[in-house]
Amino acid sequence: RTLGPRHPVIAGARMPMLAEILSGQGRYAEADRTYEDAIARVPSTGIVPGEARRASGRLLARQQNYTRAEEQLRQSLALLTSAYARSDHPNVIESRRALMELYQQWGKPALAQQYRVPPGTYVAY
């Protein structure tokens, strides 16, 4: 309430957390709408929308909504590659990893191979 619904912390951090909670409760449609709302509230370029789209894409992949997940993850990769101006940044690698995992789950090994990254997961400090 203090920050207001348009504050970057709300849209960029808190709403995605809420979406994950809703997803964990099996409330997938609400989780998806919450991610969509968060993405609509953040700037159209930069790190925050790139990370939000990656999280949304992973949620959609867990729901086996592969086409929409692919769209979100590809946009995430493009946004983060542009924002960091390099392809070896850990956030960019995480978007590549998300695409690799999506294509593995989707049964598209050739596409998964295109996005192959070393094992591990980047955790922001």
HELIX and SHEET records of a PDB file:
HELIX    1   1 PRO A    8  VAL A    9  1                                   2    
HELIX    2   2 ILE A   10  ARG A   14  3                                   5    
HELIX    3   3 MET A   15  GLY A   24  1                                  10    
HELIX    4   4 TYR A   28  ARG A   41  1                                  14    
HELIX    5   5 ILE A   47  ARG A   62  1                                  16    
HELIX    6   6 TYR A   66  TYR A   84  1                                  19    
HELIX    7   7 PRO A   90  TRP A  106  1                                  17    
HELIX    8   8 PRO A  109  GLN A  114  1                                   6    
END                                                                             
